[in-house]
Structure formats: C-alpha cells, structure tokens
Amino acid sequence: MRNKEHFTRYFSRGERGDRRGEERGFVLNIFLCVLCASASSARRIGNKFLICTILFFSIPSLWSQQAAAPNDELASIIGINLEDMIERFGAPQKVLPARGIEDWQDDVVFVYADRDYYVYRDRVWQIGLKSGYGVKTGDAKAAALLVFADKAQDKGDYLLYPITGGAWPLSLRVNFNAGKISGMFVYRTDF
C-alpha cells in the first residue's frame, strides 16, 4: 500500500501546473487498484505487463523531446555582453577572428568545449553548436530532416529552423557537407 501512495503522489503532480499530471495520476490510480486487487493475476502476467506499463508512461515523454520546443538556454545567451558571458562560462579555450566579406561582418569567436560564441561589438549574436536539438555534427542529413520535420526549410546544403519565444527572432541553421551535418548555428535573424 505504501508503494501505491508513493507512485500516486509522484505521478499526480503536474508539470508546470498543467492537467497532464492529473490525467496520468488518474490512470495510474486505476492501474494500481486493479493491480493490487488481483495480485495473483499480476504475478502470473509477470514482468511483461510491468515493462509494457513502464513503456506506456515513458514513451510520451520521450516523444516530446523533439526539436519543436525552443531551447530556452540558448535563447537567453543570445544578446548577453562579454562580461556576463565570461562570468557565466569562464575563460574560453581559444579566441579567434572570424572574417566576413565586409568589415561589419567581422566577429570574434570565443571557443569553448561544447559551443562557440560569436561576438560583434560587445554582444553574443550567434552560437555555434557541436550538438543540440536532437542532432550532432556528423549525423546524416536524413536524421536532421526527421528531427526538424515540416517546420524546417530545406535549402539543399543547409536547412533553416525558426526558433520562437526569444527576445529576438532566432533561427537554427544546420549546414551539410557530403550528406552529413558539418555545422549548426543559432543566430539572430535580424542582425
């Protein structure tokens, strides 16, 4: 009985106050009542039923981890100044110049283990990613198209995925070389 109460409390809590947790809790209460009432039946069914139940509750949470949800952390980094960036991430491994076609396109790149931060004047305007949004450098183009689904614009050797919810209009650009992801960048589209 103690386990039933623990599971009921755990699953009845909603995420961010929504009703999904209540619905999961209701379903779990019914399941646990049936399971407790027919313990001898549950033993005969064995671990297969338990595994199916665990999968039933875990698949929706795994499915929801697609690229459709904006990455709030990246959106909050775009626009921070140098002082805040160094305070937040520490000293970079390297600092490199990134030359553009015209002078106003020149950037300074702060290289860290997992990301590169492109700075113009004193603000981060672009982030180079090694992995994120369900894909990583080296993955096949087909994997990126599957993850980003219909919201991405396939431009041939790159794809654009709009990111909503930030202070500025943001986009994710995924570059391809020989059918594999060669680079990923989150950037301000109005810059």
N, C-alpha and C positions, 0 to 999 in steps of 0.2 A: 504494500500500500504506500509505503514511503516513496518508492521509486515512481509510482503513478503521480503523486503530488509534485515531485521534483520535475518530472517531464511536463506535466500540465502547466506549472508555473513558467518553465523555460519557454515553451512554445506558445503560450498565450500572450507573451509580451510582443507588442507590435514594434515594427521598425519605424522610427520617427513618428510614432503615434498613429500609424495607419491601421486599417482594419485587417490587413493580411495576417497579422499575428493572431488576431481573434479567430479568424477562419481556420488557420492552422491548428490553434488550440482546441476549437470545437471538434474538428476532425480527429485530432489526437485523443481527446477525451473519449469519443465514441470508440475508437480503436482500442484504447487501453481498457475500457469497460468490457468490451467483448473479449479481449484477451484474458483479463482476469477472471471473467465468468466461466470461460471454457479453457482453463489452464491445461487440462488433459488433452484437449484438441490441439492447443497451441504446441504442446510438446511433440505430438505426432507430426505436425506440419514441420516443425524443426526450424533450422536456421534459414531455409529458403524463404519462408514467409517474412522473417525478420530482415533479411537482406533486401527483399522487394520493398518492404516498408521504408527502410532507410533510403533506398534509391528514390522512392516516390517523393520523399520530402527534400532530398538533396538536389535532384535534377533541376527543379525550377530555379534554385539559387545559382547553380552553375550556368544555366542557360542565360540568365540575366546579366552575366559578366561579359557582354559583348561591347563593341566599340560605341554603341549608341549613347551610353552615359558619358557625359563630359568628364574629363579628368580635372577636377577642381584644383588639385595641387598645381598642375602646370598652368592653368588659367590664372592662378594667384601669383605665379612667379613672373609672368609677362608684365612688364611695366615697373618692376622694382628697381631701385637705384643700386649703384655699385656697393655702397656701404652696407645696405641691407643684404645684398647677395653674399658678400664675403662674411658677414656676421652669421648668416643662415647656413652657408655651406663650407665655410673655412677657405683656406688658401687653395687656389686651383693647382692642378698638376703642371699645367702649361698655360701661357698666354700667347696667342698667335694673332697675326693680322689676317684679315680676310678682305682681299681687294675686290672691288666691284668694277664695273665698266666705267663708271663715272665716280668722281671724288666723293659725292654724297652717299655712295653705296658702300663705302669702306666701313668695316666693322672691326671690333676687337673681339676675339673668341677666347673665352675662359673655359679651359678644358678640364673636366672632372672625369672620374672613372665611368660614370653611367650616362652623363649628359654633357653637352657643350652649350654654353650660354653666349649668344651673340649680342653684343652691346653696341649701341650707337649713341654717341654723346655720353650720357651717364645712365642709360636705362636699358634693361633687357628687352629686346623686341622679338627675339627668335630663340628657340631651344632645339638643339639637335639631339635626337634620341637614339639610343642603341636598341632599346626595346620599349614597347608600350602599346596600349590599346589592343592587346591580344596578339601582336606580331613582333618580330625582331629582325634585325639586319641579317640577311642570309636566307630568310624564308622565301618561298616561291610566290610569284605574283598571284597565283590562284588562291593561295591562303589569304592574302590581303583582300582580294576581291570577295572572298567568302566572309571574312570578318566584318568588312565595312558594308557589305550588301548593296542595297539600292541607293543609299544616301551618298555614296562616293561617285565622283565624276572621273571616269577612266579616260585619261588623255594620252594613252599609248605608253610612253616611257615614264610616266608618273601618274599618280592619282591624287585627287583633292577631296578631303573630307571636312565639311564645315563643323566647327565646334561652337555650340551655343552656350549662353549663360555667363560669359565673361564680361569684364568691363569694356572690352574692345571686341570687334569682330575678329575671331580667330579661325584658323584653318590648319589642318594637318596635311602636309604634303609628303607622299611616300614615293621616293624615286626608285626606278628599276634599272638594272643593268644585266643583260643576258638572262632575263626572266626571273631574277632574284632581287629582293629588296637591298638597295645599296645605301639608302639614307632615309631618315624620317625627320621632319621638322614641324614643330608647332610654331606658328608665327602670326603676327598681326597683319591682317589683310589690308588695313587702311594705312599702313606705314609706307 
